[in-house]
Amino acid sequence: MAKDKTLYSCTECGGTSPKWLGKCPSCGAWNTLIESVAESAAPASKNRFASLAAAQPVTTLADIDAADFERQPTGLDELDRVLGGGMVEGGVVLIGGDPGIGKSTLLLQALHQLSLTVPTLYVTGEESGAQVALRSRRLGLDGSQVRVLAEISVEKILATLDAERPTVCVIDSIQTVYSEQLTSAPGSVAQVRECAAQLTRTAKATGVTVVLVGHVTKEGALAGPRVLEHMVDTVLYFEGDTHSSFRLIRAIKNRFGAVNEIGVFAMTERGLKGVSNPSAIFLSQHAEPVPGSCVMVTLEGTRPMLVEIQALVDSGGPSPRRLSVGLDRDRLAMLLAVLHRHAGVACMDQDVFVNAVGGVRISEPAADLAVMLAISSSLRGKALPKGFLAFGEVGLAGEVRPAPRGQERLKEAAKLGFSVAVVPKANAPKKAQMKDFEGLTIHPVERIEEAMAVVRQLQ
């Protein structure tokens, strides 16, 4: 019996190599090649164009009748926010997250709400039907009409979809599904790519909404080839610390809505509950203002959220440490240099630690001003005034640049009762607009020196 030919596939890009290499020749990633059985080539056709379908007529873009997508709300407001309003007919959603973070719980709750109005199907490849039923009872979903299928063969799943005709189908998870057309094991690059392609084609042809659950690597990225993210319409990441009750769901890609939208959930005994005011999570409850704490308004998609930035400056040694949690460490080093050069605040021999409260990650530069004011407050040992907030990008020349959608940030701060704000001059509202910010005193600044001077006057 002839020995099966093997090849090595990259888990990052899907590239192949006839032998194992430490570095992938296609994408350059290290230690990503895994052994798999080579697939036999399909028999060559006499006419290589015989299998191609007839070409579709070419249409001018202006002549195409395009209507907005109809959406099916899931019944979970935070999930609908991230999806852009609800499930889209024929859409394919990929959701990933750490084990035990709550992916299956969230989707089971969403399917239960959807099953009240439309037919749904939950395909489980990791659990039995009895396990899913026990979980639904723990969540209080008694009498749920969700249809359940315990199957990992994609051909049988497609046959069930054709027979059941559900509106929404969840595949939990795509790494457990395999195609009988391939000989490689479930979870391999070839199987994941082929199964996702077949499910995507079925979704587009029949109009069923397919939700794929994906495993993640130890770095937190979705496991399998990156082509999987390009095939689907929406990519969601479920984030959070398993030791905390709060979970964040973030849209990385969305063809039917805004990206970087965020939904906030709280894990309870009865499953995940949406948090309508997430700013309360990211603000510490201090009876009195403390040094090293400054509140900023960040934007997550279209939602403004107030986040507390904490800084601790302590005596260091010959090699002072610079650590940040939730913020870019390289940007912290740059801000310390600007603080020294343009504001005269030196931290050369001090350890500097910066943290964004609540485990949130802030990637936008609008946090610069709040970080610098928190560092200065900790170094001087003087707390910022009660009800104080700041936001704005700081450049290397010491200028304070405007943040996008500054008016919405200030409205959110005024709504939550903040009284003092230091903002870029370009974000300051005009006199005619001040009625929208009652109770909020706004100090516009153009440079970091001005911001420091305003803070000293307020203290």
N, C-alpha and C positions, 0 to 999 in steps of 0.2 A: 504494500500500500504506500503510495507516494506521500511524502511528508508535506503538510500544509506549509505554504510559504508565509513567512511573517514579515511584517514591516513595523516601523515605529512612527506613531502619530503624536503630534504636539497637542497638548491639552489647551494651549493658549490660542493658537491660530488654525489648528487642524492640518498643518503641513505634515508631510510624510518623509521618511528617510529609510533606505534599505537596511541601515545598521544603527545601533545606538550611538548617540553623540551627546556629549555633555551640554552642548549649545545647539538650539534649534537653528537649522540653516535658513529657515524662512523668516522668522521674526526675531531671532537672537535671544530668546528667553532661555534661561539655564534650568536644567533638570526637569524638563517638561515632556520629554519623549517617553511614551509608554508603548509596550509591545502589544500588537494586535495581529489577528490573522488577516492576510490580504484577501480581498474579495476577488472572485473570479470574474473576468471580463465578460460582458454580454456578447453573444454571437453577433458577428458583423452582418449587417443587412446588405443585400445586393445594391440597393439604392439608398444611399446614406441620407437622403431627404424624404424617404418614404414615411418615416414615423413622425415627421413634423406636421402639425396642424395647419390648416389654411390661415394665411395671414389676415389679420383684422384690418379693415379699411382705416386709412389715416384721416383724422378729424382735426379741424382747426380748434384751438383751445377756446376761442370765444364762442364757438358753436355748441360746445358741450353743455348740456343742461345739468347744472350742479346744484344740489340742495344741501342744506345743513344736515348733519347726521342726527338721526333720532336716537335718544339715549334712554336706557332702561335703568332707573335709579335702583341702587342695591338696598336701600333702607338704612344704610350706615352713612351718615352725613360726611364724616371725615374721609371715608373711602371714596365717596362720590366726588369730594373736592379734589382729591389727587387724580382721579380718573378724568376730571374735566366735566363732571355732571352725571356720570353713570356709565353703564356698559353700552358699547356701540355694536350694532348688528354686524356680524362677520369679523369683529375685531379679535385680535390675539394678544393676550396680556401675559407677561412673564413676571413672576414675583419671586424674589429670593431673599434669604435671611438666614441667620445662624440657627442651628438646631434648637428647638424648644422655645423659640422667640414668639411663636403664636401664629404662624402662617396658616396652618390647617384650621385652627380655631377661628381665625378671622373669616376664612373662606366658607367654613361651615355655617357661621352666623349669617353671612351675606346670602348664601344659597337658601337658607331657611326663609329669610325675608322675601327673596325673589320667588320662592316656590308658592307663596300665597297668591301670586298673580300669573306666573308663567311656569311651564315645565322646566325642571332643572335635573342635572345628572352629576353625581360626584363619583369619579373614577379613582379608586385608591389602589396603589401598587405597593404601599408600605405597610398597610394595616388590613385586617379582615373587616368584613361588614359588621361583625359584632363589636369590634373595637370602636368603629365610627359611631355605632348606635350608643355605646356606653358614653362616649364623649358628648354626644348630643344631649343625653339625659343629664350629664353633669352640668351642662350649660343651660339647662332649663328649657330645652327645645322639645318639649313633649308634643307628640302628635305631628312631628315634622313630616312633610310630604316630599322631602328630597329623595330622589331615586339614587341608589348606591350600586356601584359595580366594582367588584374586586377582581381586577384583570390587569395584566402587564403586556399582553400581545396587542400591538397597535392595529393589526388587521381585525381582531375581534372587537376592539374598541370602536373602530370605524363602522363595523357592521351594527353595533349597538346604537351608535349615533343615528344611523340610517333608519333603524327600527323605532327608536324612542322619539326622535325629532325634538330634542330639548332646545330651549332658547339659550341657556347658559350651561356650559360643561366645564368642570374643573378636573385637571389631570394632576394627581398628587402621587408621585412627582415624575417629571420627564426623564430623570436619570434611571428610573426603574422600568421604563417601557422599552420594548424591543420589537424589531421587525423581523418576520420570518424570512425575508429576502436576504438578510445579512447573517453571516455566521459568527460575528463578533459578539461579545458578552454585553448585556445591558449596562448602560452607563459609559460605554466607550464613545470616543469622538464620533465615529461613523454612525453608531446607533442613535445617539442624541440628535445628530444633525438630520438623519433620515426620518426619524419619528416626528420631529418638530416640523419638518417640511411637509409630511403627509397630513398632519393635523392642521397646518396652516392652509394648505390647499383645500381641505374639506371645509374649514371655516369660511373661506372666501366663496366657495361654490354653493354652500347651503345656507349661509347667513347665521350659523350658530356662533355664539361668542365662546371662545375657548380661553381658559385661564390655566397657564402652565406654572407649576411650582418647581423651582430650581434649587439645587444644592449650591452652597457657596464654598469657596476655598478658605484656608486658614487666614488669608489676607482680607477676606470679606467680599471678594469679587465672585460673580456667578461662575460656577464650575462649568467646564466644557468649552467648546470653541466659541470665540467671540462672534462668529457668524450667527449664532443663535440670537444674539441681541439685535442683529440687523434684520433678521427674518420677521420678528414680531412687531406689533404696532406700538405696544406700551411696555416699558420696563420699570418695575417698582422694586425698591429695596426696603425691607423691613428691618429697622434698626432698634437698638436699645440694649440695655444691660439686663441680663436675666435676674440680677439681684434687685433691680428696680421695678416698680409697678408700671412705669410709663414706657410706651413704645412709639416710635416714629416711623411713618411710612412715607417714602420719598419717591417722586417720579423722576427718573433719570432720562427717559425718552418717552414721548407721547405724541403720536401723530394726530390725535384728536383733541389736544388740550395743551396747556402750558407745562413746561418742564420745571423741575425744581420746586414743584408744589409739595407741601408737607401736610400730613394728617397726623394728629396726636391722639393716642389711645391710652387708656388706663386698664391694666389687667386686674380683673376682679374675680371673685369666686364664680360668677356667672358669665365669664368670658370677657371680651374686650368692649369697653365703653368709650365712646368718643368724648374728647375734652374740648368743650366749646371755647374756653378761655385759656389757651396754652401759656400765656404770659405768666400766669400764676405759678407755673412749674419752674420757670427759669429765673424767678426772683426770690432771693432769700428773705426770710422774715426776720429783720433786725428791729428790736425795740427802739434803738437809737442808731444813727448813722455810725459806721465804723470806718477807720482808715483803710484805704486800698480797695474800695468798692465803688464802682461806677456803673450805672445802668445805660444801656444803649437800645436803639430800636433797629432790629435787623429785618430784612425782607426774606421770606421763604416763599418763592413763587409770587403770588399776589397777596400774601398775608403778612402784615406787619406784626412782629412779635417783640416784646420787651425782654431783654436778656441781661442778666447781671454779669459784669466782668469783674473778677477779683484779681488783685495783684498783691504779692508779698515780696518785699525787698528786705533782704537780711544780709548781715555781714558775711562776706565770702572770704576766699583766700587768694592765693596767687593765680588760681584758675577759676574765676567765678562761673557759676552755672547759669544757663539760660534755658528754662523749660516752659513749655506752653501746652495746655490741654484744651482742645477744641479750636485752637488758632494756629496759624502757620508759624513755625519756629523761626524760619528765615526772615519773615516779616517782622517778628519781634526784635530780632537783632538790628534790623534797619531802623525801626522806630526808636530804639535806645540811642542809636547814633544821631538821629535827628533831634532827639530830646536833649542830648548833650550839646550839640553844635548850635542850635537855634534857640533853646530855652534855658541853657545853662544848668541843666539838671544832670549831674554826673552819676553813673552807676557802674563805673569801670571796676571797682573793687567789691561790688555787691552781687549776691545771688539774687536773681530775678525769676519769680514763678508767676505765671499768668494762667487763669482758669476761667472757662465759660461755664457758669452754673447750670446744672441739670443735664450735663452730658451732651448738650447741643454742639454742633460743629458750625463755626462761622467762617465762611470762605470769602465773603465780600470785604473790600477794603474800607467800608464805612465804619468798621469797628476801630480804626486807627486812633481817632481822637479819644474815645472812651478808654482804650488801653493805656494811652500816654497819661491821661488824667488820673487813672487808677494807680499807675506806677508812681507818679509824683505824690499822690496822696499818701501812699504807703511809706515812701521814703521820708517825707516830712512828718509823718505821724498825725496828720490832720484829716479828719473825715470831710467828705464833700457834703454840702447842705442836704437836708431831708427833701425828698421829692425832686432830686437833681438827675438830669440825663444829658447825654451828649452823643453825637454821631457825626461822622465826616471822615473823608480820606485825607491823609497827610502826605504831602510830597517830600522829596529829598531836599527841596529848597525851603522847607518849613511852611509852605502854603497849605491852607485847609481847603480842599476841593469839595464841590457839592456831591451829595449822594443822590441816587435816582429816587424819584417819587418821595421827596422830602416832606411834602404837605401831608401825605397819608401817614407818614411816620409820626408827625407832630399831632395829628388828629387822634391817633391811637394813644399817644402819651397823655393828651389832655383828657381823653375819655377815662383813663385809668387813674386820674387824679394827680398827675405830676405837675409841679409848680414852676420849676426852673429848667431851662434848656439852653445849652450852648451848641449852636449849629453853624454850618458854613453860611456865609453871607448870601450866596446864591439860593439857598433853601429857605431863607427867611420870608415869611408871608408879607404881603403888602398890607397897608393900613386898612383897606376895605375888607380884607380877609380875616382880620384879627378877631372878629366876632365868632369865628369857628374854633378859636383856641382860648376860650374864656378860662381864666384862672391860671394860665400858663404864661410865664414871663420868658420871652425869647431873647437871647443875646447872640446876635450874628457876629462872627469873627472871620477874618481873612487869613490870619497867620497863627501859628501855634503859640507865639509870644503873647498875642492878644488873648487867647483862650486861657493861658496861665494867669494873666493879669486879672481877668474876669473872675476866675476861681478864687484867687487870693482875696479879692474884694468881698466875695460872697462868704468866705470863711471867717 
